[in-house]
Amino acid sequence: MKNALSLGITILVYILQETDSQACDADAKYRTIDGSCNNLNNPGFGKANTLFERFVDGNGNKIFDYADGKGLPRAAKRGDKLSNTRLVSQAIMDQGLGPPIQSDRTRSGQVVSYGQFLSHEVMETEIPPFPENDCCEKPQMDNIDFCFPLEIPGNDKVLPPGCLNFVRATSRKDADGVRQQINLATPFIDASTVYGSTQKLNEILRVPNSFLLKTDDNLLPTPAGVNSCFDPIKPNRCPVAGDRRVSESPMLNVQHLVWLQGA
């Protein structure tokens, strides 16, 4: 238990270790929407739109695993390409190779969706915006800094064979020129999935001149032009919450709706 607690503290420390010199209001009544100034001595700890931090080794060096040590996707120790990711995932999920009983009679899908909701609470990796992020089409397909498409083998029983789009996260170079990724969310459990991690989104979600959240027929609001999706009833209008991934699954949408009703 002690080791687990120490690991948890270590993870938290390295997630939050992004600093800046902004001024803070030490007497502020509420936490800031972007997570800044939660630590008055280090105002940037846990601030949204800053770099993820990494574990460090015994010498204090950040741990990462790029093929070239700077930013190319990971490779095998001999320098070869890693095994096909789809084949690996199929082997892991193959019920014939796994435990004899993979069903769970004590937990429902609600456990999974709440776990996803909580993970969205503390991290959201920035991805390049549409429409250019199709890595199975030219001209971006060969841009290794942008694309890392996956190959679906011909004998796949679920997915059509060929290219599966996979876009690399938006990156920034650190002081050593190493590729790092950006966290758009606050890494605190502060209901950013409900209220957002930026002042702009928070204003979109709230009723003007009120602390109340907007609703659309007692459901999540669907303001035009905020989230893009295909909806035959409301074209280009998706449910909007503090986290833009609200529509990844119906159960996740339900989690957001529950929090909306409580807010």
C-alpha positions as CSV (number, residue, x, y, z in Angstrom):
1,M,0.0,0.0,0.0
2,K,2.9,2.3,0.9
3,N,4.5,1.7,-2.5
4,A,1.2,2.3,-4.4
5,L,0.7,5.6,-2.5
6,S,4.3,6.7,-3.3
7,L,3.8,5.9,-6.9
8,G,0.5,7.9,-7.0
9,I,2.2,10.9,-5.4
10,T,5.1,10.6,-7.9
11,I,2.7,10.5,-10.8
12,L,0.8,13.6,-9.5
13,V,4.0,15.5,-9.0
14,Y,5.3,15.0,-12.5
15,I,1.9,15.7,-14.0
16,L,1.7,19.0,-12.3
17,Q,5.3,20.2,-12.7
18,E,4.8,23.0,-15.3
19,T,5.7,26.4,-14.0
20,D,5.3,30.1,-15.0
21,S,5.5,33.4,-13.3
22,Q,1.9,34.7,-13.5
23,A,0.5,36.7,-10.6
24,C,-2.2,35.0,-8.4
25,D,-4.9,36.4,-6.2
26,A,-4.1,34.8,-2.8
27,D,-7.6,35.7,-1.5
28,A,-9.6,34.3,-4.5
29,K,-12.8,32.6,-3.3
30,Y,-12.9,30.0,-6.1
31,R,-10.3,28.0,-8.0
32,T,-9.5,29.2,-11.5
33,I,-11.1,27.6,-14.5
34,D,-7.8,26.8,-16.2
35,G,-6.2,25.3,-13.1
36,S,-3.6,28.0,-12.6
37,C,-2.8,29.4,-9.2
38,N,-4.0,26.3,-7.3
39,N,-0.5,26.3,-6.0
40,L,0.4,29.9,-5.1
41,N,4.2,29.1,-5.0
42,N,4.1,27.5,-8.4
43,P,1.1,29.1,-10.3
44,G,1.6,27.0,-13.4
45,F,1.3,23.6,-11.6
46,G,-1.6,21.8,-13.2
47,K,-2.5,24.5,-15.6
48,A,-4.4,23.5,-18.8
49,N,-2.7,23.8,-22.2
50,T,0.7,23.0,-20.8
51,L,3.0,20.1,-21.5
52,F,2.5,16.7,-19.9
53,E,5.4,15.9,-17.6
54,R,7.2,12.6,-17.7
55,F,8.7,10.2,-15.1
56,V,12.4,10.6,-14.4
57,D,15.1,8.0,-13.9
58,G,17.5,7.8,-11.0
59,N,19.6,10.6,-12.4
60,G,16.6,12.9,-12.9
61,N,16.5,12.5,-16.6
62,K,13.0,12.4,-18.2
63,I,12.0,9.0,-19.5
64,F,10.8,8.6,-23.1
65,D,11.2,6.1,-25.9
66,Y,11.6,7.6,-29.3
67,A,13.4,5.7,-32.1
68,D,15.8,8.6,-32.6
69,G,15.7,9.9,-29.0
70,K,13.9,13.0,-30.2
71,G,10.5,12.3,-31.7
72,L,10.3,9.4,-34.1
73,P,7.8,6.7,-33.2
74,R,9.2,3.9,-31.0
75,A,11.0,1.0,-32.7
76,A,12.3,-2.4,-31.7
77,K,15.6,-2.5,-29.9
78,R,17.3,-3.7,-33.1
79,G,15.8,-0.8,-35.0
80,D,13.1,-2.7,-36.8
81,K,9.4,-1.8,-36.9
82,L,7.4,-3.0,-33.9
83,S,4.9,-5.8,-34.5
84,N,1.6,-4.9,-36.2
85,T,-0.5,-3.1,-33.5
86,R,-3.7,-4.6,-34.8
87,L,-2.4,-8.2,-34.5
88,V,-1.2,-7.4,-31.0
89,S,-4.5,-6.0,-29.9
90,Q,-6.3,-9.0,-31.4
91,A,-4.1,-11.5,-29.5
92,I,-4.7,-9.6,-26.2
93,M,-8.5,-9.6,-26.7
94,D,-8.8,-13.1,-28.0
95,Q,-11.1,-14.9,-25.5
96,G,-9.5,-18.2,-26.5
97,L,-6.1,-17.0,-25.2
98,G,-7.3,-15.2,-22.2
99,P,-9.0,-16.2,-18.9
100,P,-11.8,-18.7,-19.2
101,I,-14.3,-16.2,-17.8
102,Q,-14.0,-12.7,-19.1
103,S,-17.5,-11.5,-18.2
104,D,-18.2,-9.6,-15.0
105,R,-21.5,-10.3,-13.1
106,T,-20.9,-7.7,-10.4
107,R,-20.1,-4.6,-12.4
108,S,-22.0,-2.9,-15.2
109,G,-21.0,-0.8,-18.1
110,Q,-21.5,2.2,-15.8
111,V,-18.2,1.4,-14.1
112,V,-16.4,1.6,-17.5
113,S,-18.1,4.8,-18.5
114,Y,-17.4,6.5,-15.2
115,G,-13.7,5.4,-15.5
116,Q,-13.6,7.1,-18.9
117,F,-15.3,10.2,-17.5
118,L,-12.7,10.4,-14.7
119,S,-9.8,9.9,-17.1
120,H,-11.2,12.7,-19.3
121,E,-11.2,14.8,-16.1
122,V,-7.5,14.9,-15.8
123,M,-6.1,14.6,-19.3
124,E,-6.9,15.6,-22.9
125,T,-4.1,15.3,-25.4
126,E,-4.3,17.9,-28.1
127,I,-4.8,16.5,-31.6
128,P,-4.4,18.5,-34.9
129,P,-7.7,19.8,-36.1
130,F,-9.8,18.5,-39.0
131,P,-9.9,18.4,-42.0
132,E,-6.2,17.8,-42.6
133,N,-5.8,14.9,-40.1
134,D,-6.5,12.0,-42.5
135,C,-3.3,10.0,-42.5
136,C,-4.6,7.5,-45.1
137,E,-4.7,10.1,-47.8
138,K,-2.1,12.4,-49.4
139,P,-0.5,14.9,-48.7
140,Q,-0.1,14.1,-45.0
141,M,0.3,10.4,-45.2
142,D,4.1,10.5,-45.5
143,N,4.6,13.2,-42.8
144,I,6.0,11.2,-39.9
145,D,5.7,14.2,-37.6
146,F,2.0,14.3,-38.3
147,C,0.9,10.7,-39.2
148,F,1.4,7.2,-37.9
149,P,-1.3,5.2,-39.8
150,L,-1.9,1.6,-38.8
151,E,-2.1,-1.3,-41.1
152,I,-5.1,-3.6,-40.9
153,P,-4.2,-7.2,-42.1
154,G,-6.2,-8.9,-44.8
155,N,-7.5,-11.6,-42.5
156,D,-9.0,-9.2,-40.0
157,K,-12.5,-10.4,-39.0
158,V,-13.8,-6.9,-38.0
159,L,-12.1,-4.1,-39.8
160,P,-11.6,-3.8,-43.5
161,P,-8.0,-4.4,-44.6
162,G,-5.8,-1.5,-45.5
163,C,-5.0,1.8,-43.8
164,L,-6.5,2.9,-40.5
165,N,-6.2,6.6,-39.8
166,F,-4.0,7.4,-36.8
167,V,-2.9,11.0,-36.1
168,R,0.0,11.9,-33.8
169,A,-0.7,14.3,-31.0
170,T,0.2,17.9,-31.4
171,S,3.7,18.4,-30.1
172,R,6.0,21.0,-28.7
173,K,9.7,20.8,-28.4
174,D,11.2,21.1,-25.0
175,A,14.5,22.8,-24.1
176,D,16.4,19.7,-25.3
177,G,14.5,19.5,-28.6
178,V,12.5,16.4,-27.6
179,R,8.9,16.0,-28.7
180,Q,6.5,16.5,-25.9
181,Q,2.7,16.5,-25.8
182,I,0.1,19.0,-24.6
183,N,-2.6,18.5,-21.9
184,L,-5.7,20.6,-22.7
185,A,-7.4,19.7,-19.4
186,T,-6.5,20.5,-15.9
187,P,-4.9,17.5,-14.2
188,F,-6.9,18.2,-11.0
189,I,-10.2,16.5,-10.2
190,D,-12.0,19.8,-10.4
191,A,-15.1,19.0,-12.6
192,S,-13.4,20.4,-15.7
193,T,-15.3,17.8,-17.7
194,V,-18.4,19.7,-16.6
195,Y,-17.4,23.3,-16.7
196,G,-14.5,23.3,-19.1
197,S,-10.8,24.2,-18.7
198,T,-10.9,27.5,-20.5
199,Q,-12.8,30.7,-19.7
200,K,-14.1,30.8,-23.3
201,L,-15.7,27.3,-23.1
202,N,-17.0,28.1,-19.6
203,E,-18.8,31.1,-20.9
204,I,-20.4,29.1,-23.8
205,L,-21.7,26.5,-21.3
206,R,-23.2,28.9,-18.7
207,V,-26.4,30.9,-18.8
208,P,-25.4,34.6,-19.2
209,N,-25.1,36.4,-15.9
210,S,-25.7,33.2,-14.0
211,F,-23.9,30.3,-12.4
212,L,-26.3,27.9,-14.1
213,L,-25.3,25.6,-17.0
214,K,-27.2,25.8,-20.2
215,T,-29.5,23.0,-21.3
216,D,-31.3,22.0,-24.6
217,D,-34.7,20.4,-23.8
218,N,-33.3,19.4,-20.4
219,L,-30.3,17.7,-22.1
220,L,-26.7,18.8,-22.9
221,P,-26.6,22.1,-24.8
222,T,-26.0,21.9,-28.6
223,P,-24.7,25.4,-29.6
224,A,-23.9,25.7,-33.3
225,G,-20.3,25.7,-34.4
226,V,-18.7,24.4,-31.2
227,N,-18.4,20.7,-31.8
228,S,-18.7,19.2,-35.3
229,C,-20.6,15.9,-35.8
230,F,-23.1,14.3,-38.1
231,D,-26.6,14.7,-36.8
232,P,-29.5,14.5,-39.3
233,I,-31.8,16.5,-37.0
234,K,-29.3,19.2,-36.0
235,P,-26.6,19.2,-38.7
236,N,-23.2,20.3,-37.4
237,R,-24.4,20.5,-33.8
238,C,-23.3,18.1,-31.1
239,P,-23.9,17.9,-27.4
240,V,-21.3,20.2,-25.7
241,A,-19.9,19.8,-22.2
242,G,-16.7,20.8,-20.4
243,D,-14.9,18.0,-22.3
244,R,-15.3,17.8,-26.1
245,R,-15.2,14.0,-26.1
246,V,-18.7,13.9,-24.6
247,S,-20.1,12.0,-27.6
248,E,-17.5,9.2,-27.8
249,S,-20.1,6.7,-26.5
250,P,-23.8,6.9,-25.4
251,M,-22.8,5.8,-21.8
252,L,-20.2,8.6,-21.6
253,N,-22.9,11.1,-22.7
254,V,-25.1,9.8,-19.9
255,Q,-22.3,10.5,-17.4
256,H,-22.1,14.1,-18.6
257,L,-25.9,14.4,-18.4
258,V,-26.0,13.2,-14.8
259,W,-23.4,15.8,-13.9
260,L,-25.3,18.5,-15.8
261,Q,-28.5,17.7,-13.8
262,G,-26.5,17.9,-10.6
263,A,-24.9,21.2,-11.5
